[in-house]
């Protein structure tokens, strides 16, 4: 089933179950998807929807971190709850060891030898692990491996 269709079905289920938290979060997600579709005038693929989901999770993590620094635990817990709801649309996440193996394979394929090749390695890694890993963590692994 396409990811967008799954999100729509989950929204209907949340409506029927009167689950206001899930419904609100899923509506925000569908609004973001529809906004991109309208702006770009095209139907989004699963990869596009996955990118939107990842972006929304990153935004919520950043907001939760800021709320924690401001000692607003009520708002922080709301953001963390939204992250939990949105994360179920991501594919299974790769472990640090799996990411390291992928990065090492890409480095050996491309012949990357130092930090000057980081952009090339990151681009190829991003294609392979799209939606399956936090790109911040991937960046740290690439830096460590190249240096």
Secondary structure, DSSP 4 states (H G I P E B T S, - for coil): --HHHHHHHHHHHHHHHT-HHHHHHHHHHHHHHHHHHHHHTSPPPHHHHHHHHHHHHHHHHHHHHHHHHTT-HHHHHHHHHHHHHHHTTSPPPPPHHHHHHHHHHHHHHHT--SGGGHHHHHHHHHHHHTTTS-HHHHHHHHHHHH-
